[in-house]
Structure formats: structure tokens, C-alpha cells
Amino acid sequence: MIHLLPNEQILMVLHRHWIAFFLKFVIGVILLIILLLVIPYFPFLESALGISQVALWFFALIYLMAVVLVIFVFWIDYYLDIWIITSERIIDIDQKGLFNREISEFMLDRVQDVTVEIPNFTATVLKYGNIIIQTAGEQSFRIEQAPNVYGAKNLILDYAKKQNVRPL
């Protein structure tokens, strides 16, 4: 759970663009279609390989469970990768597999440079891209395949300027 600082407001929550999950989902569907195309040949495989039909169905179900697990892991990685932009800081939650998560955050007053990168034609058409944020520390932060990159960049820079201009 994210704990907000006093007077801190959530300004924007970014997930990856839906196309990032869709392409992986298509691969999973192709793997499922391969299984559906092989099932009618089970009687032939039974006689050619000498394996019982029960064993073939067993291996088909193991294959099906593996493909569904891979699609599930892709979904978890897509859904739980989140970037939260608040009025004080940016929180980067990076899901790495089912049980591994890395959470990084930095204050907006440490932002030195924000770069928007549109990597290809698909990103141009679907209006998504990468945001690279250079901070006063050694590490730079990347928000990959995010929608509304220009809006996020402007929001980050506006609030970074407000954080850096403090009354004496």
C-alpha cells in the first residue's frame, strides 16, 4: 500500500499501453491454437508412436496449463507495473515475475531532465512511448510503453518547477 505524505495528491497513474500485453496475449493464443490443431491427430499419434490416448490427453492438459500460466504471468507483469505521479514524488512499482516486486521512488525536486522517446511507427500511431527521467542521483528512471507520454512529461516538469521554487 502506498502511503501519501501530508498534502500530497495523486496526479496521474500510468500503466503500460494495452498493446504491450496484447502482443504477448496473441503469442499465447497462437500456442493454444497449435494445441487445437494437434488434437484431431491423436488417434494417428497413438498408433504411430505407441502412446496411449490417455497419455496424449495428459500431455495436452499439461501443455494447456503451461500456456495459461504463461499468459497469466504476462497479465500480472502488465497489470502490476505502475507509475504513480504525485504532487511530491514519482513512485515506480516494477513487477518482476509472480512474487518479485521492486518499488522505487524519488522526489520531484530532484528531477533534472525528462525525455520522451517514441520508438517506432506503432507507438506513433497508438500514441505511446517511453519516458526517461534523469534525477540528481546516479540512477535514471524509465517508464516504458506508457500512454499519454507528453501529458505525463508536462505534468512532471510543471510540478518539478513548483517544488524547486520555494519561498524563503
C-alpha positions in Angstrom: 0.0 0.0 0.0 1.3 3.5 -0.9 1.3 6.0 1.9 1.0 9.6 0.8 2.8 12.4 2.5 0.7 15.2 4.1 -0.9 17.4 1.4 0.3 15.0 -1.3 -2.1 14.3 -4.1 -2.1 11.6 -6.8 -1.9 13.4 -10.1 -1.6 10.5 -12.6 -1.3 6.7 -12.6 0.3 5.1 -15.6 0.2 1.5 -16.7 1.8 0.2 -19.8 -0.2 0.7 -23.0 -2.6 -2.1 -23.8 -0.6 -3.1 -26.9 2.3 -4.3 -24.7 0.0 -7.0 -23.3 -1.9 -7.6 -26.5 1.2 -8.8 -28.4 2.1 -11.3 -25.7 -1.5 -12.4 -25.5 -1.5 -13.1 -29.2 1.5 -15.4 -28.8 -0.4 -17.3 -26.1 -3.4 -17.6 -28.3 -1.3 -19.0 -31.1 0.1 -21.6 -28.8 -3.4 -22.6 -27.8 -4.4 -22.8 -31.5 -1.4 -25.2 -32.1 -2.9 -27.5 -29.4 -6.3 -27.4 -31.1 -4.8 -28.3 -34.4 -2.9 -31.2 -33.0 -5.8 -32.8 -31.1 -7.5 -34.3 -34.2 -4.3 -36.2 -34.9 -4.3 -38.0 -31.5 -5.6 -41.4 -33.0 -2.8 -41.3 -35.6 -0.2 -40.4 -33.0 -1.5 -43.2 -30.7 -0.8 -45.8 -33.4 2.4 -44.2 -34.8 4.1 -43.5 -31.5 2.6 -46.3 -29.5 1.5 -43.9 -26.8 -2.0 -44.4 -25.3 -4.6 -41.7 -25.9 -4.8 -41.1 -22.1 -1.1 -40.2 -22.0 -1.6 -37.9 -25.0 -4.5 -36.1 -23.3 -2.4 -35.9 -20.1 0.4 -34.2 -22.1 -2.1 -31.9 -23.8 -3.5 -30.8 -20.5 0.0 -30.1 -19.1 0.7 -28.1 -22.2 -2.6 -26.2 -21.8 -1.8 -25.4 -18.2 1.7 -24.2 -19.1 0.3 -21.9 -21.8 -2.4 -20.5 -19.4 0.3 -19.9 -16.8 2.5 -18.0 -19.2 -0.5 -15.8 -20.2 -1.3 -15.3 -16.6 2.3 -14.2 -15.8 2.2 -11.8 -18.8 -1.0 -10.3 -17.4 0.4 -9.9 -13.9 3.5 -8.2 -15.2 1.4 -5.9 -17.3 -1.2 -5.1 -14.7 1.1 -4.6 -11.7 3.7 -2.4 -13.4 2.6 1.0 -12.2 4.0 4.5 -12.2 2.3 6.9 -9.8 2.9 10.6 -10.2 2.0 12.6 -7.2 2.4 16.3 -6.3 5.6 15.5 -4.4 7.2 12.4 -5.9 7.1 9.6 -8.5 6.7 6.0 -7.4 7.8 3.3 -9.8 6.4 -0.2 -9.0 8.1 -2.8 -11.2 6.6 -6.3 -11.0 9.3 -8.9 -11.9 7.5 -12.3 -12.1 4.8 -13.6 -9.8 6.4 -12.9 -6.4 9.2 -10.4 -7.1 8.5 -6.6 -7.0 10.8 -3.6 -7.0 9.5 -0.2 -5.7 11.5 2.9 -6.3 10.6 6.5 -5.6 12.1 9.9 -5.9 11.1 13.4 -5.1 10.1 15.7 -7.9 12.6 18.4 -6.7 15.4 16.0 -7.8 14.2 15.9 -11.4 16.8 17.4 -13.8 15.7 16.2 -17.2 12.7 14.4 -18.8 13.0 12.8 -22.2 10.2 11.4 -24.3 11.1 8.6 -26.7 8.7 7.3 -29.4 10.4 4.1 -30.5 8.5 3.0 -33.7 5.6 3.5 -36.1 3.2 1.6 -33.9 4.0 3.8 -30.9 3.4 6.9 -33.1 0.0 5.7 -34.3 -1.2 4.4 -30.9 0.3 7.4 -29.1 2.5 5.7 -26.5 6.2 5.8 -25.8 9.0 5.8 -23.2 9.7 8.5 -20.6 13.3 8.8 -19.3 13.7 10.8 -16.1 17.1 11.9 -15.1 17.4 12.8 -11.4 20.1 14.4 -9.3 21.2 10.9 -8.2 23.1 8.4 -10.3 20.1 6.4 -11.5 17.7 7.4 -14.3 14.2 6.1 -14.3 12.4 4.7 -17.4 8.7 4.5 -17.8 8.3 2.2 -20.8 5.4 1.9 -23.2 3.3 4.4 -21.3 0.3 6.1 -22.8 0.0 9.9 -22.8 3.7 10.5 -22.6 3.6 14.2 -23.4 0.9 14.9 -20.8 3.0 12.9 -18.2 6.2 14.8 -19.2 4.5 18.2 -18.9 2.9 17.2 -15.6 6.3 16.1 -14.2 8.1 19.2 -15.3 5.4 21.5 -14.0 5.4 20.0 -10.6 9.2 19.7 -10.5 9.4 23.5 -11.2 6.9 24.1 -8.4 9.0 22.0 -6.0 12.2 23.8 -6.9 10.7 27.3 -6.4 10.1 27.6 -2.7 9.6 30.8 -0.8 12.4 31.8 1.7 
